[in-house]
């Protein structure tokens, strides 16, 4: 089946269960990108970044804006928030007795998230690392390199990376094949904050109608610039892109 596209990037509008099945069926380290509005806008203005995430195995549809726009133009797609997919992957890893690594998220976030996950899954094998300072090209500094080395010694079979876009995706591309036995890897943005309890998810009814952005804005007004880009800039840029000629190499000046 032909996949829908946003800014020429193929988008996989699968359910979370479909994504898990594809991880199970894979014979190589399976890379998942959560394609939300911010990541897609970044890819639209940065061809190198677009080429990077095009190499992922799945670009799962995250964010109410991208889902709404695809459905508006007749695509039948599932929207799966990154945190929900990450939780599904953790549950599957626990069932299969797979080693789980958490890296990034800011000082202490990964370890706090790991503590919460150990309480929920007492038998899970999980290792956390802060990581270091990640450059925009995905390279890490000396502390980050040490964290990455310790993680390779742990040899996670599932690795969740929380450096924020575009750094986490470029870090994954740089290091994807450095972890022996890796089954699945995914950039998870602020997911560790939710697990650690340093951020609170929107009520379920708000999530069901795509209003997480409003919840985040009320609780964190400093995010207004990011939310403006996701809620206002993204749909206008997407519609404009539909009327560009295929050979037009110009990108939106964001």
Secondary structure, DSSP 8 states (H G I E B T S, - for coil): ---EEETTEEEB---HHHHHHHHHH-SS-EEEEEE-HHHHHHHHH-HHHHHHHTTSSEEEE-SHHHHHHHHHTT-------HHHHHHHHHHHHHHTT-EEEEEESSTTHHHHHHHHHHHHSTT-EEEEE----B-TTS-B-HHHHHHHHHHHHHT-SEEEEES-TTHHHHHHHHHGGGSTT--EEEE-TTHHHHHHTSS----HHHHHTT-HHHHHHHH-GGGHHHHHIIIIIHHHHHHHHHTS-TT-------
